[in-house]
Amino acid sequence: MLAITHADLIMLDQRIPDAVLFIDDGRIKGWGEHWNTEVPKDCEVIDAGGLYVGPGFVDIHCHASNGVRFKHDPTVSVPNTLKHGTTTLLPTLAYADTKEFYLYAIKMLMDFSKTPEGANIGGIYMEGPYLNAGFGSNKAKTAALPWTTGIRKEDYQDLIDLLGDFVRVWAVAPEREGILEFVKDAKKGNPNVRFAVGHSEATPEQIEALIPYGLCIGTHHTNATGTIVKYPECRGVCVDECVNYNSNIYAELIVDKRGIHVDPYMLRLVRKIKGDERIILITDGSYNPGPTPPGYEGVDDIWFDNEGEIGGTKLTSDLVCRNMMKHTGAGFPEAFRMASYNPATAVGFTDRGEIAVGKRADLVMIDDKVNVQAVFLNGKLQKS
Ligand SMILES: [Zn+2]
């Protein structure tokens, strides 16, 4: 058995400032306060020295890390997420790839997840292929992309078959013609799969029609989400309003240092509307080495593509957590709920995401500025 002593435990609804945490066989065995807990003589002991110990981060929406996309090479990029405390990662595939490339990348990531370096991979998040990325300024740019015409079983069924239960989330644009048939078939392929609404300009009615099939996530809420103008000068209702309105839908938030993806005021507003129980912090880590466009000088945690548009982040989950605390005043238990418990729960992991007896001992040890000092995966201290 392993005992982590002098730990400041970050629990779901509590913070225990001087605790002992017991780990056995990769699981959390128990915990107690220092003043009334005895550590058995035969226990291996790691002294946390007063550092915070929380559940490892669960990043469900991330395309790349360390400047490399997972679909191109996961060998360094995936371990880099673990180094930053992400003990469960859903490598995310976006909407611009061909069927042949999807099939290659999915198989490659499935194989990699079975190797020691891929041990923190928990499945795949499919951000596509059936989105509506062509609205607004993106219209011309996305016209040439695959998957933008009809939705056909002969195109998508191979993806569903290969993915099996490895797919945790499919993001869809509910306004796409034929989406319901796809959703039904995807659910047949994996009855536990979740759907997200993303890159969409659907009406609330179109989105709500998919809730009975498992739509429960709003993809990067308030960022690259559509708007509808029904009557000039009157605010329409679209994806953001629907995600805000339906209390069971989780809102993903990209939280960068300056609040560019989501303005700090919007972060606080979403916290107020959704509550800490329905927010998922994501990195949307990516790689797009374009030049920094005017107005963004000094921005060091966001990628820009060659057209000068935002193209994902350089963030890791530790930084997202810190940024959320900074922008909204959330404390450690709240930030960890949004970065660990909520994402785990939203995509169906019941064995992780919190420090509780019987859960996987996926842990991150951090200082008060959320600098990662140590990571445990399945109870094992990882080499840094
Ligand atoms: Zn996206």
Residues whose N, C-alpha, C, O or C-beta is under 5 A from the ligand:
A	BS01	ZN	none
